[in-house]
Amino acid sequence: MIPPARIIVLWLAALFSAYHLVLAAYSIGTPASPWPVVAAMVLYAGVTALSLWPTGAAVMPRWMAVLCLVAGILITVLVLSQLDGQVTNGYATWSVAAVGTLMTIVTVRGRALFGWIGIVVLGVSILAWSDPLRLTTTGWIGSAVWVGVAHALTHALSRASRDTTLFARAELDAAAWHATQEAQLTEGRHRLDNMNRVAGPMLHHIVDLDGVISAEDRRECLHLEGAIRDEIRGRHLLNEDVRTEVLAARRRGIEVTLLDDGGLEDLSARARERIHSRLASQISRSRADRLIVRTGVDSTTAAVTIVGLRVGDDPVAAVLGSEGDGDEVAEWLEIPKDGRER
């Protein structure tokens, strides 16, 4: 969609360009032959309409700038060749202002070099046609001023647009940095709150005992360390019931590992509540030696997979350092995303 401001500017430029054609028609009797002037008028109207066509890009294509420059030279030659350079021709020199207007359009559309070349060629043509005084009486100076003003304004607007883009990008970067810092701060506070909730009572207990704790307290510290690790690795697998049952399982001697690989955050609150309830129930009933709880990947229908292992007691394997090779699966449960268990 074309901005309204651009449409207004295009209409003003079109009306101003049409004014030169009115002057040409008014003074059509002054040239020695009207037909070259009529050809110049048709050429000027066509090139101006092409340069002001509203669906084009803001920056004029290079080929169009060359076309406007060549058309300006032809218009100047066609009109001035039919006029006497030693007399006052009045409005018959309309081509000077017309070419100046065309070069101003070229400059505004981002081709200032072609605009200045057109003005210079126009001035040289006037000098070749008549004396230097005609530069002032035909409107060449005004045309040069218009191109200069258009060049300065276009440059200023282009620089302002670049600055606006840079400021907008800097604002987005600052907002992203601020959001990252806020997220890190929020996450840090969340972790500290969890650590204080989980380990705070035990830390106070250790302080009260001056650091002299029993073997049972040491085991409890290991359980609490696992709970803190769960907050990091098993984020969406946890709620209060699951935390309670995991800690109880560890106190029963079960090694529990929670791994959240994603997928639960996209489920509804009701689905997560169902999964947490089923997970807590399964952990409370488990009698395995090791319990591994892991979320399913996006391509699976299982939301959570629970594997209970019974550790093998092969003494030879233990001596060789491969005690995990004798583990056997004692429990297996998949909690589906859709509520239909398998």
C-alpha positions as CSV (number, residue, x, y, z in Angstrom):
1,M,0.0,0.0,0.0
2,I,1.3,3.4,-1.0
3,P,1.7,5.9,2.0
4,P,-0.7,8.9,1.8
5,A,2.2,11.3,2.2
6,R,3.9,9.9,-0.9
7,I,0.7,10.1,-3.0
8,I,0.4,13.8,-2.0
9,V,4.0,14.5,-3.1
10,L,3.5,12.7,-6.4
11,W,0.3,14.7,-7.2
12,L,2.1,18.0,-6.4
13,A,5.0,17.0,-8.6
14,A,2.6,15.9,-11.4
15,L,0.7,19.2,-11.2
16,F,3.9,21.3,-11.3
17,S,5.2,19.3,-14.2
18,A,1.9,19.8,-16.1
19,Y,2.3,23.5,-15.6
20,H,5.3,23.5,-17.9
21,L,3.2,21.8,-20.6
22,V,0.6,24.6,-20.2
23,L,3.4,27.2,-20.7
24,A,4.6,25.3,-23.8
25,A,1.2,25.2,-25.3
26,Y,0.6,28.9,-24.5
27,S,3.9,29.9,-26.3
28,I,3.6,27.4,-29.1
29,G,3.6,30.3,-31.7
30,T,7.0,31.6,-30.7
31,P,9.4,28.8,-32.0
32,A,10.3,28.8,-35.7
33,S,8.5,25.4,-36.0
34,P,6.0,24.1,-33.5
35,W,6.6,20.4,-34.3
36,P,9.9,19.9,-32.5
37,V,8.3,21.6,-29.5
38,V,5.3,19.3,-29.7
39,A,7.7,16.3,-29.8
40,A,9.5,17.7,-26.8
41,M,6.2,18.1,-25.0
42,V,5.2,14.5,-25.7
43,L,8.6,13.2,-24.6
44,Y,8.6,15.3,-21.4
45,A,5.1,14.1,-20.5
46,G,6.0,10.5,-21.1
47,V,9.3,10.5,-19.2
48,T,7.7,12.5,-16.3
49,A,4.8,10.1,-16.0
50,L,7.2,7.2,-15.9
51,S,9.4,8.8,-13.3
52,L,6.4,9.6,-11.1
53,W,4.6,6.3,-11.5
54,P,3.4,5.5,-7.9
55,T,4.0,1.7,-7.9
56,G,7.8,2.0,-8.5
57,A,10.4,1.7,-5.8
58,A,11.4,4.8,-3.9
59,V,14.9,4.7,-5.4
60,M,14.8,5.2,-9.1
61,P,16.4,2.4,-11.2
62,R,19.6,3.3,-12.9
63,W,18.2,2.8,-16.4
64,M,15.3,5.2,-15.6
65,A,17.8,7.8,-14.4
66,V,19.7,7.5,-17.6
67,L,16.5,7.7,-19.6
68,C,15.5,10.9,-17.8
69,L,19.0,12.4,-18.4
70,V,18.9,11.6,-22.2
71,A,15.3,12.8,-22.4
72,G,16.3,16.1,-20.8
73,I,19.1,16.6,-23.3
74,L,16.8,15.9,-26.2
75,I,14.0,18.2,-24.9
76,T,16.6,21.0,-24.5
77,V,17.9,20.5,-28.1
78,L,14.4,20.3,-29.6
79,V,13.1,23.5,-28.0
80,L,16.2,25.7,-28.0
81,S,17.0,24.8,-31.7
82,Q,13.7,26.5,-32.7
83,L,14.3,29.7,-30.7
84,D,16.4,32.8,-31.4
85,G,19.0,33.1,-28.6
86,Q,19.5,36.8,-29.1
87,V,16.0,37.9,-28.3
88,T,13.7,37.5,-25.3
89,N,11.5,34.4,-25.9
90,G,9.3,34.6,-22.7
91,Y,7.6,31.4,-21.8
92,A,8.9,29.7,-24.9
93,T,12.0,28.6,-22.9
94,W,9.7,26.5,-20.7
95,S,12.0,23.5,-21.4
96,V,14.7,24.9,-19.1
97,A,12.4,24.8,-16.0
98,A,10.9,21.6,-17.3
99,V,14.2,19.8,-17.5
100,G,15.1,21.3,-14.1
101,T,11.9,19.8,-12.6
102,L,12.7,16.4,-14.2
103,M,16.3,16.5,-12.7
104,T,14.8,17.4,-9.3
105,I,12.6,14.3,-9.5
106,V,15.6,12.2,-10.4
107,T,17.5,13.7,-7.4
108,V,14.6,13.1,-5.0
109,R,14.4,9.5,-6.0
110,G,18.0,8.9,-5.0
111,R,19.9,9.5,-8.2
112,A,21.5,12.9,-7.3
113,L,24.6,12.3,-9.6
114,F,22.3,12.1,-12.7
115,G,20.4,15.1,-11.6
116,W,23.5,17.2,-11.3
117,I,24.8,16.0,-14.6
118,G,21.5,17.0,-16.2
119,I,21.7,20.5,-14.7
120,V,25.3,20.9,-15.9
121,V,24.5,19.7,-19.4
122,L,21.5,22.1,-19.4
123,G,23.7,25.0,-18.5
124,V,26.2,24.1,-21.2
125,S,23.4,23.9,-23.8
126,I,22.1,27.3,-22.8
127,L,25.7,28.8,-23.1
128,A,26.1,27.2,-26.5
129,W,22.7,28.5,-27.6
130,S,23.1,32.1,-26.3
131,D,25.1,34.3,-24.0
132,P,25.7,33.7,-20.2
133,L,23.0,36.2,-19.3
134,R,20.4,33.6,-20.5
135,L,21.3,31.5,-17.5
136,T,19.5,33.9,-15.3
137,T,16.6,34.8,-17.6
138,T,15.6,31.3,-18.6
139,G,15.4,29.9,-15.1
140,W,18.5,27.8,-15.1
141,I,19.7,29.1,-11.7
142,G,16.3,28.3,-10.1
143,S,16.5,24.8,-11.5
144,A,20.0,24.3,-10.1
145,V,18.8,25.6,-6.7
146,W,15.9,23.1,-6.7
147,V,18.2,20.2,-7.5
148,G,20.6,21.4,-4.7
149,V,17.7,21.6,-2.2
150,A,16.4,18.2,-3.2
151,H,19.9,16.7,-2.8
152,A,20.3,18.2,0.6
153,L,16.9,17.1,1.8
154,T,17.2,13.6,0.4
155,H,20.6,13.2,2.1
156,A,19.2,14.4,5.4
157,L,16.2,12.2,5.2
158,S,18.3,9.2,4.3
159,R,20.6,9.8,7.2
160,A,17.7,10.3,9.6
161,S,16.2,7.0,8.3
162,R,19.5,5.2,8.9
163,D,19.7,6.7,12.4
164,T,16.2,5.7,13.2
165,T,16.9,2.1,12.0
166,L,20.0,2.0,14.2
167,F,18.2,3.4,17.2
168,A,15.4,0.9,16.7
169,R,17.9,-2.0,16.5
170,A,19.7,-0.7,19.6
171,E,16.4,-0.5,21.4
172,L,15.5,-4.1,20.4
173,D,19.0,-5.3,21.6
174,A,18.6,-3.4,24.8
175,A,15.2,-4.9,25.4
176,A,16.5,-8.4,24.6
177,W,19.4,-7.9,27.0
178,H,17.1,-6.6,29.7
179,A,14.8,-9.6,29.2
180,T,17.7,-11.9,29.4
181,Q,18.9,-10.3,32.6
182,E,15.4,-10.4,34.1
183,A,15.1,-14.1,33.2
184,Q,18.5,-14.9,34.7
185,L,17.6,-13.0,37.8
186,T,14.2,-14.7,38.1
187,E,15.8,-18.1,37.5
188,G,18.4,-17.4,40.1
189,R,15.9,-16.3,42.7
190,H,13.8,-19.5,41.9
191,R,16.9,-21.7,42.4
192,L,17.8,-19.9,45.6
193,D,14.3,-20.2,47.0
194,N,14.2,-24.0,46.2
195,M,17.6,-24.5,47.8
196,N,16.5,-22.6,50.9
197,R,13.3,-24.6,51.0
198,V,15.0,-27.9,50.6
199,A,18.3,-27.5,52.3
200,G,17.6,-24.6,54.7
201,P,16.3,-26.7,57.7
202,M,19.3,-29.1,57.4
203,L,21.8,-26.3,57.2
204,H,20.3,-24.7,60.4
205,H,20.5,-28.1,62.0
206,I,24.2,-28.5,61.1
207,V,24.8,-25.0,62.5
208,D,23.1,-25.9,65.7
209,L,25.3,-29.0,66.1
210,D,28.4,-27.0,65.3
211,G,29.1,-29.2,62.3
212,V,29.1,-32.4,64.2
213,I,26.5,-34.5,62.5
214,S,25.5,-38.2,62.6
215,A,25.7,-40.8,59.8
216,E,21.9,-40.5,59.4
217,D,22.3,-36.7,58.9
218,R,24.9,-37.3,56.3
219,R,22.6,-39.6,54.4
220,E,19.9,-37.0,54.7
221,C,22.3,-34.4,53.2
222,L,22.8,-36.7,50.2
223,H,19.1,-37.1,49.8
224,L,18.7,-33.3,49.9
225,E,21.5,-32.9,47.4
226,G,19.6,-35.2,45.0
227,A,16.5,-33.1,45.6
228,I,18.4,-29.9,44.6
229,R,19.7,-31.7,41.5
230,D,16.1,-32.7,40.6
231,E,15.1,-29.0,40.6
232,I,17.7,-28.5,37.8
233,R,17.3,-31.6,35.7
234,G,13.7,-32.5,36.3
235,R,12.0,-29.2,36.2
236,H,8.5,-30.0,34.8
237,L,8.5,-33.5,36.2
238,L,8.1,-32.1,39.7
239,N,5.3,-30.9,41.9
240,E,4.9,-31.2,45.7
241,D,3.6,-34.8,45.6
242,V,6.4,-35.9,43.3
243,R,9.1,-34.2,45.4
244,T,7.7,-35.9,48.5
245,E,7.6,-39.4,47.0
246,V,11.1,-39.0,45.4
247,L,12.6,-38.0,48.8
248,A,10.7,-40.9,50.5
249,A,12.0,-43.3,47.8
250,R,15.6,-42.2,48.4
251,R,15.1,-42.7,52.1
252,R,14.0,-46.3,51.3
253,G,17.4,-46.7,49.5
254,I,16.2,-46.2,45.9
255,E,18.5,-44.3,43.6
256,V,16.2,-41.9,41.7
257,T,17.1,-40.0,38.6
258,L,14.8,-37.4,37.1
259,L,15.5,-36.1,33.5
260,D,13.3,-33.6,31.9
261,D,14.1,-33.5,28.2
262,G,11.1,-31.3,27.3
263,G,7.6,-31.9,26.1
264,L,5.6,-31.4,29.3
265,E,5.5,-27.6,29.0
266,D,3.2,-27.8,26.0
267,L,0.6,-29.8,27.8
268,S,-2.4,-28.4,29.6
269,A,-2.4,-27.9,33.3
270,R,-4.9,-30.7,33.7
271,A,-2.8,-33.1,31.7
272,R,0.3,-32.2,33.8
273,E,-1.7,-32.7,37.0
274,R,-2.7,-36.2,35.8
275,I,0.9,-37.1,34.9
276,H,2.2,-35.9,38.2
277,S,-0.4,-37.8,40.1
278,R,0.4,-41.0,38.2
279,L,4.1,-40.5,38.6
280,A,3.9,-39.9,42.3
281,S,1.8,-43.0,42.7
282,Q,4.2,-45.2,40.8
283,I,7.3,-43.9,42.7
284,S,5.5,-44.5,46.0
285,R,4.9,-48.2,45.1
286,S,8.3,-48.8,43.5
287,R,10.6,-51.4,45.1
288,A,13.4,-51.2,42.5
289,D,17.0,-50.5,43.4
290,R,17.3,-47.7,40.8
291,L,14.5,-45.6,39.3
292,I,14.9,-43.6,36.1
293,V,12.2,-41.1,35.2
294,R,12.4,-39.4,31.9
295,T,10.1,-37.3,29.7
296,G,9.3,-38.5,26.2
297,V,10.5,-36.8,23.0
298,D,8.1,-34.8,20.9
299,S,7.6,-37.6,18.4
300,T,6.4,-40.1,20.9
301,T,3.0,-40.5,22.5
302,A,4.5,-41.1,26.0
303,A,4.8,-38.1,28.2
304,V,6.9,-39.8,30.9
305,T,8.7,-43.1,30.9
306,I,9.5,-44.8,34.3
307,V,12.1,-47.6,34.4
308,G,12.9,-49.5,37.6
309,L,16.1,-51.5,37.7
310,R,17.1,-54.2,40.0
311,V,20.9,-54.1,40.5
312,G,22.7,-57.4,39.8
313,D,24.9,-58.9,42.6
314,D,27.4,-60.7,40.4
315,P,30.7,-60.5,42.4
316,V,32.8,-61.1,39.3
317,A,31.2,-58.1,37.6
318,A,31.7,-56.0,40.7
319,V,35.4,-56.8,40.8
320,L,35.8,-56.0,37.1
321,G,34.1,-52.6,37.6
322,S,31.1,-53.4,35.4
323,E,28.5,-53.7,38.1
324,G,25.9,-51.9,36.0
325,D,26.0,-54.7,33.4
326,G,24.0,-57.1,35.6
327,D,21.1,-54.7,36.1
328,E,17.7,-56.0,35.0
329,V,14.5,-54.2,34.3
330,A,12.0,-54.8,37.2
331,E,9.5,-52.1,36.4
332,W,8.4,-50.3,33.3
333,L,5.7,-47.7,32.9
334,E,4.8,-45.2,30.2
335,I,2.5,-42.4,31.1
336,P,0.9,-41.2,27.8
337,K,0.1,-37.7,26.8
338,D,-3.5,-38.5,26.0
339,G,-4.4,-40.3,29.3
340,R,-4.6,-43.9,27.9
341,E,-2.0,-45.9,29.6
342,R,-0.2,-48.8,27.9
